[in-house]
Amino acid sequence: MSEEKECCLHKTKERSEKEYKDLIHRLNRIEGQIRGIKGMVEKDAYCTDILTQVAAVNAALNSFNKVLLSNHIKTCVTRDIKEGKEETVDELVATLQKLMK
């Protein structure tokens, strides 16, 4: 029974329409870049050209992460700290460690 509770305890975040649209726009662009890379592989494009596009996708993902992390700190983390939920700082540190691998 505890497994059922755990599966239903996922945190969610309400985003403003502007934040939502910005994140979705960024993800749509990244998705298009990935499809472009797949097409390059299917068309036997030169390795260096593919690698250049992969670097562009990595940069776009990093940019997405920076925006999402900034929004998270400004909203969720700040709110939780004000509410005395200091475990959120540990969660943030763990997240940053994952991002910096």
Stockholm file with secondary structure:
# STOCKHOLM 1.0

chainA/1-101         MSEEKECCLHKTKERSEKEYKDLIHRLNRIEGQIRGIKGMVEKDAYCTDILTQVAAVNAALNSFNKVLLSNHIKTCVTRDIKEGKEETVDELVATLQKLMK
#=GR chainA/1-101 SS CHHHHHHTCCCCCCCCHHHHHHHHHHHHHHHHHHHHHHHHHHTTCCHHHHHHHHHHHHHHHHHHHHHHHHHHIIIIIHHHHHTTCTHHHHHHHHHHHHHTC
#=GC SS_cons         CHHHHHHTCCCCCCCCHHHHHHHHHHHHHHHHHHHHHHHHHHTTCCHHHHHHHHHHHHHHHHHHHHHHHHHHIIIIIHHHHHTTCTHHHHHHHHHHHHHTC
//
